[in-house]
Amino acid sequence: RRGYDFGDDVDGDEGMGGHLFRGFGESRGGLVSSTDKSIVENTGEPIEAMEPLRTTCLGDFWSDCGASWAEFNRCLVPSEFPVPADELGLVSGSALAGYEHTRTAASLFDISFKVGMRVVGADREFVADQFLTCNLRAMRPGDVQYGCILDSKGLILDDAFVYLTHDSVEILTSGCHSRQVMDYIGHYVVYVSRTGADVAFEASHRSAAVALQGPESCAALRRTLEKLSLRPAGESITMETVDEDPTYVPPMVLDEMPYMSAAKLRPSASQASRDAMMILRVGSTGEDGFEILGTPGPSFERFSKALLEDEAVKAAGIHSLDMLRMEAGMPRIGVDITPGRYTPVRASLVWTLDQKKMREHLMFGWQKLFFQLAKGPKVRRVMLVVDGPVHAGCKLLSNPHRQPIGDVVSTAWSPALKSRVAMAYVRPEYAKAMMHVLINVPYNLPTYKMRSKAIKHWTKVGNLRSAYRRIVPAYVTPMPIVPHKYPEPAKQRESKARTRSFAPDAGNNNKRRGEAPTSPGRLPHVSSRLPLGSVGREQSSGRAMR
């Protein structure tokens, strides 16, 4: 009955969120009925889990490289790779070594935990616009935008990179609760198609994915494509556009490829569109990089091995990627954002909302989103710099009155700050930069020397107990921690090149000669404003990732 109804009012407190996932879990992976028990007793086989454990197609290759494994969004991916002792330098551990190499050169991550979906049909953009926060009508084939997938109440189900091809809307989700998200969107698309719309929804066949991230990723990818283009027929790979009539693109064009754009890699062994790989210049690390999507097979494995043959590229695990994501201020669905509980306003993802669609009532939950934008949300997602051990679930207290103001949802180590950082949800009045707060970190109760009455009392109090705890100071810091280093469009670089004089009489001679100003009274005036009417690649890249 409540499978697709989150039951929130307009203000939308998170008390009733998550019924979509709770309903599916109780029917298949959670509560077991008497009928299901009899089936298990008769057949001897367990009931199929709601989210089956997935594996990467590069598992054998990563195992040969000595990878350690971890489960991430119900998918087994490499967590760390061994690093020789003579290459550790100032860092200690393979996770920190992968982090440092990504910041200085380029690293290859296995991101097969991401799940691709596609909407096809003549009315694909009109239908997909309703559950996506980005504006598909402002995009062209080859453009990419970061957005959120919403339910009918305007609550976030997942985040995704959305890109257009000439015949489909491709959605690359994070893979958290992918089956529930596909069921939710699939039921809605079926409902719309019964009204006469020409639209269909299906899973993408490009289930293999790797991410090449780092400042040297563009040069490494260009060198790899140049080597592959010289190989004999059957092993070579060429790059082409994503248009209806694709044209060949030389590898040197990668240097001018805008951020948040897509291209296609075509293996010469097959001319079928299904075997073509997609290359997206996107990422969640804050560094320049690419994400390569393809169909599992020899071509994708051969391309991944060719990337690692470059001298600037090394393999890195998911632990390094998680530290980079945390410093970039990007949330992780399922940890920082519980699906079906928070709106983009509360999750500090307002910049992903297209208000033109909201004004035209073409987006799910437009009424609640406008209400929260006008009144303000009850909580906001912020980044904290903490001075001590903290874990998810700890309560935030005001300083100095020690009143509960929020919760910690995730923590990680920040090598850039040499400190532990945390993501949390706090009241809006405390979501200000440099706002000092306190974190209540509970200890394990010494039950071996406590009476049963005392154990019940402190267990009932929970994380707000005044004993068996530690108070850790923290303060709110702006996101991202490390500034993003994405490549900028040419028009934006030209606007940043302009300077404005704060001292009218200083530096005029240098200005006439075209030299850089030397007066301390002259400061650069940065303008990120784009010309009116530029709704192409530069607008999608600037609006999507800022």
N, C-alpha and C positions, 0 to 999 in steps of 0.2 A: 504493500500500500504506500509506503514512504520511499520506495526505491529511487524515485527521481524527484522528490520534493524535499528541499532542505528546510522548509518551514520557518523561514525568517521573516520578520516584518521589514518595513522600509529601512529603519535604522540598522537592523541586521546585526544584533549581537551574535557572537559565535557559539551560543549555547546549543543550537539545533543543527549545527553544521555536520557534514560528513555522513548523512544518512545513506547517500548513494553507495559509499564504500562499506558502511556497516551492514547495509542490507545484503549486499553481495557476499560479504564475509560470513554472515550468519547462515546463509542458504547453502554455501558450498564449502567454505573453509573453516567456519567457526562452529556454530551449534550443529550437532548431528541429530537428525530425527530418528525415530524408531525404524522407519523404512530404510534409511541409510545404514543404520546399524545392522539390520538384517541382511542387507546386501553385502556388507563387509564380512559378516559372519559366514555367509554362504559361499562367497567367492574367495575370501581370504586376501583381497586386494584393497589397499587404502583408497579413500576418496581422493580424487584429483584436486590438488591445491588450486586456489583461485589464481595465483600468480606463479606459474611454473618457473623453475630456475633455468635461466638461459645461459648459454656459453658463447664465447667468441669463436669465429672461424679461424682465428690465428692462434688458437690455443697450443698446438704442437710447436709452432715457431717460438712463441713466448716461453714455453717450457724449456726449449733448447737454449734459450738465453738466460736461464736460471731465475725466472720470475717467481715471486711469491704472489699468492692469489688472495682475493678478498671478494666478498659479495657486495655489490653496489646496485641498488635498484633491481634486485632479483636477477642479477647477471654476474657471472664470475669473470672478473677482469684482473689484470696484473696490478698488484698493489705496490710492489717495490722491485727493483732490479739490483743485483749485487754490483758494488763499485769497488775497484781495486784500492788498496790502502794508500798507494802513492798518489791517487787522484783525489783524495778527500779534501786536501788543503785545509782551509780554516773551518770547514763544516764537518759534522760528525753524523754519519748515517746516510743511507741511500736515499731516503725521502728528501732530506735537505740538499743532498748533492743534485738530485733531479730538479729541485726548486732553483738552485743557483745556476744550473746549466740552462734552464728555460729563460731566466732573466738575462743571461749573457749571450747565449747562442740560440739553439733550437732543440726541442724535445718532441718525441713522438709518443702520443698517448693512445691507448685503446679505449674508445668511447662507444663500444658496441652495446652498452646499456641503453643508449638512446634508441627510441622507436620512431619509425617514420610512418606517416599516414598521408593519404592523398584524396583530394576531392576532385572529381571529374564531372564533365557534363557542361552544357551550354550555360546553365545557371550556377556554376560552381562558385564564382566570386560573390554573387549576391547571398548565397546560403552561408558560405564560410565567413563572410563579414559579420554575421550575427553572433557567432560564438568566439571570434577573435577580436582582440583589442586593437590591432593594427588595421590600417586602411588599405585594402587590396586594390581599390580603384585608383589610388595614387601610385601604384607600382607597375612596372613593366616586366616582361619576361627577363629574368636575370637579376632582378632586385631581391634583396633579402631584408627582412625586418624581424626584430625581436618583439615578441608579444606574449600574451597570456590567453589560455583557453578558459572561457567562462561557462558556468552553468546558467540555468534560467533565472537564478537569483543574483547574478553578477559576482559569484564567488569563484575563486581561482581553482581550477582543476589541475592545471599543469602549465608550465611555460614552454615556449617553443621558438625555434627559428623558422620563419615562414618565407618561402621563396616561390616564385611563379615560373612555370614553363608555358609553352605555347598551348598545352592542352590540359593542364592540371594545376591545382593549388597544392603544393607539397608542404607538409607540416612535420618538422623534426622535433619531437617532444623529448623530455628528459627521461622518459621511461618509467616514471613512478606511477604505479597503479595503471599501467598501460592498458590492460584488458578492460578495466572499468571505464576508463576514458573512451576507449573505442566503442564499447557498448553504449555509452551515453550519447556520443555524437552519432553513432550508427542508427540508433532508434530515432533521433531527431531527423536525420537525413531521410530515413524511410518515410517518416510522417510527412515531410515536405514533398517528397517525390509523389506521394499519393494525391497531393493537391494539383498535380500536373507539371511540376517543375522538373526540368531535365537535369538531374544531379544524381551522383552515386558516390559512395564512400567505401574505401578499401585500404588495406594495409599496404605499405610500400614494400617492394621487393628488395630495396637497398637496405638490408639489415646489418651489413658490416660497415663499421665506421672507425676511422682513426683521425686524430687531431695533431697537426704539426703547429706548435706554438713557440714563439720566441722572436727576437728581433732579426735573426738570420733565417727565419723560415721562408721568406720570399726568395732569397737568393738560393737556398738549398733546394727548394721546389723547382726553380728555374733550371738549375744545373741537372737535376734528376730528369726532368722532361727532355732536356737537350740530349742526354745520354740515351734515353729510351727511344727517342725519335730516330736515332741512328742504328738501332738494332734491326736485325732481319725481320722480314714480314712474318707476322704471327706472334711477335714479342714486342713490337713497337706500340707506343701509345701517343696519340696526338690530342691536342686541345682544340675545342671548337666552341662556338657560341650556343646559347640556349634558345635560339629563335626557331621558328617553324622550318626555315631553310637554313640549317647551320652552316657556318663558314669556318674554314680553318683559321686558327689563331696561332702565331708563333709563340714560343715560350717567353721571349723577351717582353711580351705585353704584360706579363705578370707584375712588372714593376709599376705600371700605370693602372693596374686593376683596382677599382675603388673598393674601399672597405664596405662590407654588407652588400656584396654582389656575388654572383654565381657564374660558373662556366662548366663545360662538360668535357670529360676525358673519354676518348674513344679508342678502345683496343683494336688494333688492326686485324686480330684474329676473328673478330665478330663485328658485323655491321648492324646487328639488332639493337634497337634502342634500349632493350632490357639490360644488356650487358654494359651499357655506358655508365661511367662513374660521374658523380657530381662533385664539384669542388666549390666550397663556400668559403669566402674570405671573412670568417667570423671566429668567435671564440669567447670563452668565459674567464680567461686568465688576465685580462687587461693588457696583454701584449699582442702584437701583430701575429696573425696566424691563419691557418686554413683548417677546415674540416672536410675530409674526403669520405664520401658515401659511395657504396658499391654493392653489387650482388656477390655473396660469398662464392669464391671460385679461384682458380689458378691466377687469373689476371689481377685480382685484388691483392692476393698474397704476394705476387711477383712485384707489384708496385710498392707495397709496404716494405719489402726487403730492399728494393732499390732506394727508398728514402733513407734507410738506416745505413746504406753504404756511403752516404755523404759524410765528409769529415766533420761537419758542424752539427750533425744530428745524432742524438743518443736517445735510447728508450727510457721512459720514465713511467712511474706508476700512478695510481689513482690518489695516493696520499699526497704526492707533490701537487697534483692537479687541484686537490681540495684546498690546500694552503693558498695557492694562487687565486682560486675562485673567492676565497674568503677575503683576501686583501683587495680584490677588485670590487667587493661589495655586492657581488651577485648572489642571490638566494638559491638555496637548494630545496626543491620541492620534496615534501615528505619529511623534512627536518626543520628548515627555517619557515616554510609555509606549509601548513597542513592542508591537504586538498579538501575543498568544500567547506572551508572555515573563514578565510580572510578574503576581502576584496582587494583589488589593486591599490585602493586608497590607503588601507591599513597596512599593506605590505610595502609601502613606499615605492610603488611602481606606477605612480600616476603618469609618469612620462610615457608609458606605453599606451595610454588611452587616447583614442582619436575622438575628440569632442564633436567633430562634425557629424560622425555617425551617431553619437549620443543625442545630439540635437534633432536629428532626423529619426530618432527612435529605431535605429537599425542594429543596436547592440543589446545583447542580453543584459538585464539588470540596469538599464540606463537610469531608471527612476531612483534606485538606491544609490547609484554612483553619484548622481547629481546632488542628492540629499547629503551624502557624506562630504562631497566637495564644498558645499555651502556651509554646512554646520560644523564639519570637522569630525574625524573619526575618534573613537574612544581610545584606541591604542595606535601606536606607530612602530614600525620596525626600525631599529637603530643599531649602530655598531658601538661596542664598548671596549675600552682598553682596561684590563683588570690587573690588579697587583696581587696575584695569588692563584691558588688552584680553585677552579670553578668548573662546574659541569652543568649539562642541560637539566632543567627542572628546578633550579635554584630560584628563589624569590628575590625580586629587587625591592629595596627599601629606600625611602627618601632620606636625605641627609640634611639636618641631624635628627629629625623627628622619628625616623624609622617606621614609617607607615608603608604598607605594601603598595607598590606602584606598577609592578609588571613581573615578567618571567623571562628567564634565560632559555633559549631554544637550542643553541649550539655553541661550541667553543672550538678554537684551533690555535695553534702556535703561529705567530707572525714573525718570520725571520727579519723582515724590514724594520719592525719596531723593537725586536728582541724582547717581546712580551707576549703574553696570552691575550687573545681578543675573543669577543663573544658577540653573537647576535641575540637581540632581545626585543620584546614588545613592551613598551612603556606608555604611560599616559602622555598626551600631546604636550602638556606643560613641561614635562621633563625631557622631551625629545629635542633638546637644543644642544648645540656644540659646546663642549667643555662643561657640561652640567655634571656635577659630582653626585654620585649615588653610592649606595651600599648594596652588597650582595650577601644574602644569608645562605651560607653553605652548611648544611646539616652533616653531622657525623653519624656513623653507625652507633646504634644504642648498645651499651654494654649489658646485654640481656643476661649474661651469666651471673651478674651481681645485683640485678634489679628485681623488685617484686613484680608480680603479674599486674597489679593495679597501676604501678608506675609505667610499665610497658604499654598498657592500654592508653594511658593518658598521653604520653608523648607520641605514640603512634597516631592518635586521633588529631593532635595538634598539627602534625605533618611538617611541611617545610618552613612554617612560620614559628617554630618552637624557639623559646628564649634560652634554652640550654642545649648542651650537646651540639654545638654549632660553632661556626667561625664567621666573623664579619669581615668581608674582603672589600676594600675600597675600589671604585672604578669611576670612569668618566666617559661621557658620550663623545665620540669622535666622528667627524664627517666621513661619509663614504664617497669614493673609495679611499682606502688607506694609502695605496700606491697609485699615483695618477695613471690614467689609461694612456697607452702609447700607440693608439691606432693611427694608421696613415690618414692624413687629411686630404680632402679634395683640393684641386688647384685653386678654385675660387675662394675657399676658406683660407688657404695660405696667403693669397693676395690680400685679403682683408686684414689678416694679422700683420702683414708687412707695413701697413699704414701706422704712422705715429702721430701723436697729438702733443703739441708743445704746451707745457704748463708755465713756462717762463717766456713771455712774448719776445723779449729782446735777446734771448740766449740761443745760440746755435743757428743763427740765420745764415752765416757764411757756410757752415757745413751743409745746410739745407740746400743752398744754391748749387754747391758743387756735387750734390747727390751723395755725400758721405753720411755715415752714421752719426747721430748726435752724440756729443761727448759731454754735454752739460749735465750735472747731476739733477737739474730741474726738469729734465725731459724723461718721461716714463712711457713705455709702450702702451698703446691703447688697443686692446684686443677686442675685436668685434666678430662674433660668430653668426652675424645676420646674413642670410642668403638672399639673393635677388628674388623679387617677386616672380612667381610662375615657375620656379625651379622645383619641380616635383619629381625629378628623376632619381638617379642614383645618389646624388649628393644629399638630397633631402632625406631619402630613406636611411642613408648611413648616419647622418647627423642626428636625426630625431630618434632613430631606433636605439642607439647605444649611449646617448647622453643621459 
